[in-house]
Amino acid sequence: MNRITKFYYSTLVMLSLLGSWALAEVPTGLDAVTLEQLKQSFPSSASQRAAMNALTANDLHQLVLNREMVNRHNEVFNVKIEVKGITDQKSTGRCWLFAGLNLIRPAARQKFNLENFEFSQNYLFFYDKLEKSNFFLEFIIETRKRPIDDRELQELLDEPIGDGGWWNYVVSLIEKYGVVPKELMPETENSSKSNRLNQMLENLLRQDAADLRVVSQQGKSVAQLREQKLEMMKKIYQLLVLYLGIPPEKFTWRYQDKDGKIFENDYTPQSFYQEAVGFDLKKYVTLFDHPVHPYNKHYQVNFRRNFADLSDMNFLNIEIGRLKEFALKSLLNKEPVWFAADISWQMERENGIMAEGIYDYESLLGLTFHMSKAERIAYRASSANHAMALVGADTSQGKVNKWRVENSWGSDTGDQGYWSMYDNWFDRYVFTIIIHEKYLPAEVLELLQTKPVILPSWDPLAKAL
């Protein structure tokens, strides 16, 4: 083969390889050959036809429920905090607020010697919406010179004042506004079904955002923008009153305790909190199991707050085994634990069972879900989407078998509203707990003194509950 022939042959080989590479980079559609291969991949067996007939006529979870696990389940807990009365967040995303108030209401029930007691969730819901609206408009002023497609700006525009929140939202609200008994500001139609309220508020706020950015481009100063913001906030306040009622500033509370004695006292929301609860909520520390990021570090998440003038949520990233260790310490001392988890997986509602394997997808569908916790977070398959309170545990030989959960979905599910979370579910689906600092060792508390790593608002676990 002469040199010209060799060159020609080599060129053809190279072009062929480049062509193959180029074709490999081009997305492929579902052509007729591929579609036929997909059709042939479905085995036309009697068992598959039976599975198809069952699935097309029944709810999947009824078919894959692990009946053996349900039969073995019991409601025995040797560590239990006595709580009375299940709350119901209805058709809203206020789980974080309900769980937060459930954390402190045992203290109020004991203080006033009551059989049952609830704080008004609607009262704090009102001020959460008000503060979030102010935070949103302040952010619009702050970012007035950014392009409209700025990623942080788009995050806020996507959901200006949703129902969601974190533990630091609870603390901020109670410290500023106090609390009131539920009968002083009961639920309304729109606090129980918040979609319409949110739609009105968010459309109004987006309109306000557009107006603020327009007048900013016309050369108005920040002081002038804030004057306009005040007029906008007046409309927000009026709308909240129409939907949720007027929050009490002073009130007389008359009640009868378990012994039949009647009491009557005058309060402000702040003085009522001090008498009913009294302990410092800032003493609680937020712990995450966030395996996407390095452990034993201090983090802060941008724009995870409900007040314009307060700090964003910060947390310590600690491995899940230690979170369970600290949670048990708190329960043994009769103190509930606020926690947040992913309720999208392996939760059986009728009996209130959270357990890995409670749904056996593999036997019926031939599917296994093998992603690690870190992979599920990173690939957006899992997120912290519901907050509840731990109020008990079932231990044997120093090991927790299952945890008792106070949910806020009413008393029709689980054990009259209480759920059982098995320890393997805790490992895979719990992401955060709040723990009083007295239960944390010095080396953990010292992490709070380190400069936090700042995470963006689009971090996989950053979205409010």
Protein Blocks (a to p, Z undefined) as FASTA:
>chain_A
ZZklmmmmmmmmmmmmmmmmmmmmpccdddfklmmmmmmmpccbfklmmmmmmmmmccfk
lmmpcfklmmmpccbdfbdcddehiadekjadklmmmmmmmmmmmmmmmmnopabdcddf
klmmmmmmmmmmmmmmmmmmmmmmpcfklmklmmmmmmmmacbdcfklmmmmmmmnopad
fklmccdfklmmmmlmmmmmmmmmmmmmmmmmmmmmnopafklmmmmmmmmmmmmmmmmm
mmnopadfbdcdddddfkopacdddddfklmmmmmnopafklpccddddfkbcehiacdd
ehiafbfkbccdddddddfklmmmmmmmmmmnopacdddddfkgopafklopacehkacf
klmnopacfbdfklmmmnopaccfbdcddfbdcdeehiafbdcdddfebjkecjehiacd
dfklmmmmpcbdcddfklpcfklmmmmmpccddddfkbfklpcZZ
